[in-house]
Amino acid sequence: DGTAAVTVGGDVIISGGILNLKWLAGVATMTVAGDYTQTGGTFNIHSHTAATSDTCKVTVNGDFSQTSGTFNFDNAAGTGMAEHTLTLNGANFTIGGTASITHANNLTTNYIFGQMYFNRSGTTVYSRTASTHTIQHVKQTIQAWTTVDASSSANGFQMTSIASGAAATHTTLTVNGTIDMGDKILSSRQQA
C-alpha cells in the first residue's frame, strides 16, 4: 500500500518470473526510459485480486517487444475499479509468439479495461509477428500526433472484441491520429 513512483533509467527485460508494479492500494507510476522487452514471465501493473480505485500507469519511452509471457493490467476482476494505463512513446511496437496483453475482466461482462495509448510524436511501426499473440480486454488509442504504421505487419493489427452493443463499451480502438494498414487486416480477437 502507498504511493509508488518508479523510474527505470535503462531497459526493462523480463524473461521469467513475476514483476509487479503495485500490490494493492495507492497510485503507482513506472517510467521506462529505454525499451520494454518480454520473452517470458508475467508483468502485473496491479497484482492483487482485490480491486483498487487508484490508477496505476506505465510509460515506455523506448521500443516495446513482447514475444512470450503475460502483460497483465489487473489481476482483479469486477466493476467500480481503476483502469490502468500503458503509454507507448517508442518507434517500434512488436508482439508475437504466444504472449498476451490482458486484464482479469477478460471474457466477463465487467467493462473496466486496460488502456493502451500509442503516444509517439511521429510514427510507431506496429509488427504482430504471430497470429497466436492476443490482446484481451484492452482498449487502444492512437493519439492525434501519432501514426501507427501496421502496413508491414505479418498479421495485421489486433484489437479486443467485446460482447456489448453499447458504443462506449464496444469501441476498443480509437484513432485520433493515423493508422496505416496498407493491405493488412484490422481484426478483433474472438470472444471464446
C-alpha positions in Angstrom: 0.0 0.0 0.0 1.0 3.6 -0.5 2.3 5.6 -3.5 5.0 4.3 -5.8 6.9 6.2 -8.4 9.4 4.1 -10.3 11.9 5.4 -12.9 14.0 2.9 -14.9 16.9 4.7 -16.5 17.6 1.9 -19.0 15.6 -1.1 -20.2 13.1 -3.5 -18.6 13.8 -7.1 -19.7 11.5 -9.9 -18.4 12.4 -13.5 -19.4 10.7 -15.3 -16.5 9.2 -14.9 -13.0 6.8 -12.2 -11.9 7.3 -8.4 -11.8 4.6 -6.4 -10.0 4.3 -2.7 -10.2 1.6 -2.4 -7.5 0.3 -4.9 -5.0 -2.9 -3.4 -3.6 -3.9 0.3 -2.9 -2.2 3.6 -3.8 -1.3 5.3 -7.0 1.7 3.9 -8.9 3.7 5.1 -11.9 6.6 3.5 -13.7 8.5 5.3 -16.4 10.9 3.2 -18.6 13.5 5.5 -20.3 14.6 2.6 -22.6 13.0 -0.4 -24.1 10.5 -2.9 -22.7 11.3 -6.5 -23.8 9.4 -9.5 -22.6 10.3 -13.1 -23.6 8.6 -14.9 -20.7 7.2 -14.4 -17.2 4.4 -12.1 -16.1 4.3 -8.3 -15.6 1.3 -7.1 -13.5 0.5 -3.5 -13.3 -1.8 -4.2 -10.4 -1.2 -7.7 -8.9 -3.8 -8.1 -6.1 -7.1 -9.8 -6.7 -8.9 -7.1 -4.7 -10.0 -4.1 -6.7 -8.3 -0.7 -6.3 -9.7 2.7 -7.3 -6.1 4.0 -7.6 -4.9 4.3 -11.2 -1.5 2.8 -12.0 0.4 4.0 -15.1 3.3 2.6 -17.1 5.1 4.7 -19.7 7.7 3.1 -22.1 9.8 5.7 -23.9 11.7 3.2 -26.0 10.5 0.2 -28.1 8.0 -2.3 -26.8 8.5 -6.0 -27.6 6.6 -9.0 -26.2 7.0 -12.4 -27.7 6.2 -14.6 -24.7 4.7 -14.2 -21.3 1.8 -12.1 -20.0 1.5 -8.4 -19.6 -1.5 -8.0 -17.2 -3.1 -4.7 -16.5 -5.0 -6.0 -13.4 -5.4 -9.3 -11.5 -8.7 -8.0 -10.0 -11.9 -8.6 -11.9 -15.0 -6.5 -11.3 -16.5 -3.1 -11.7 -16.0 0.2 -9.9 -12.3 0.0 -10.1 -9.5 1.9 -11.8 -8.4 1.5 -15.4 -4.7 1.1 -15.5 -2.7 2.5 -18.4 0.3 1.7 -20.7 1.6 4.6 -22.7 3.9 3.8 -25.6 6.3 6.5 -26.9 8.7 4.3 -28.8 9.3 3.9 -32.6 8.6 0.2 -32.6 5.8 -2.0 -31.1 6.4 -5.7 -31.7 4.2 -8.5 -30.4 4.3 -12.2 -31.3 4.6 -15.8 -30.1 2.1 -17.0 -27.5 2.2 -13.8 -25.4 -0.8 -11.9 -24.2 -1.6 -8.4 -23.1 -4.7 -8.9 -20.9 -6.9 -7.9 -18.0 -8.6 -10.1 -15.4 -12.0 -8.9 -16.7 -11.4 -10.8 -20.0 -14.5 -12.7 -21.1 -16.7 -11.2 -18.5 -19.4 -8.5 -18.7 -17.3 -6.2 -16.5 -16.5 -3.2 -18.7 -13.4 -2.0 -16.9 -10.4 -2.3 -19.3 -6.7 -1.9 -19.6 -5.9 1.3 -21.5 -3.1 1.3 -24.0 -2.0 4.6 -25.7 0.2 4.9 -28.8 1.6 8.3 -27.9 4.7 8.9 -30.1 5.1 12.3 -31.7 5.6 10.8 -35.2 5.4 7.1 -36.3 5.3 3.9 -34.4 5.9 0.8 -36.5 3.4 -1.9 -35.4 4.5 -5.5 -36.0 2.4 -8.5 -35.0 4.7 -11.4 -35.9 2.4 -14.3 -35.0 -1.3 -14.7 -35.1 -1.2 -16.5 -31.7 -0.4 -13.3 -29.7 -3.6 -12.0 -28.1 -4.8 -8.6 -26.8 -7.6 -9.2 -24.3 -9.9 -6.7 -22.7 -7.6 -3.8 -23.5 -8.7 -0.6 -25.3 -6.2 1.0 -27.6 -6.0 4.7 -28.5 -3.8 6.3 -31.2 -3.2 9.8 -30.2 -3.7 12.8 -32.6 0.0 13.3 -33.0 0.8 9.6 -33.7 0.9 7.5 -36.8 0.8 3.7 -36.3 2.2 2.0 -39.3 1.0 -1.6 -39.5 1.4 -1.8 -43.3 4.2 -4.4 -43.0 2.8 -6.3 -40.0 2.7 -10.0 -40.9 -0.6 -10.5 -39.0 -2.2 -7.1 -39.3 -3.4 -5.1 -36.3 -5.4 -6.8 -33.5 -7.9 -5.2 -31.2 -10.1 -6.6 -28.4 -13.6 -7.8 -29.2 -16.3 -7.1 -26.6 -19.8 -8.7 -26.4 -21.7 -5.4 -26.0 -23.9 -3.3 -28.2 -23.1 -0.1 -26.3 -20.8 2.1 -28.4 -18.9 3.3 -25.4 -18.1 -0.2 -24.4 -17.8 -1.9 -27.8 -15.3 0.6 -29.2 -11.9 -0.8 -28.3 -9.8 1.1 -30.9 -9.9 4.9 -31.0 -8.0 6.5 -33.8 -7.4 10.2 -33.1 -4.2 10.2 -35.2 -3.5 7.9 -38.2 -3.3 4.2 -38.7 -1.7 2.9 -41.9 -2.8 -0.6 -42.6 -1.6 -0.8 -46.2 -3.2 -4.0 -47.4 -3.2 -5.7 -44.0 -6.2 -6.7 -41.9 -7.6 -5.0 -38.8 -9.0 -7.8 -36.8 -10.6 -8.3 -33.4 -9.9 -11.2 -31.1 -12.6 -13.9 -30.9 -14.5 -13.8 -27.6 -14.4 -17.5 -26.8 
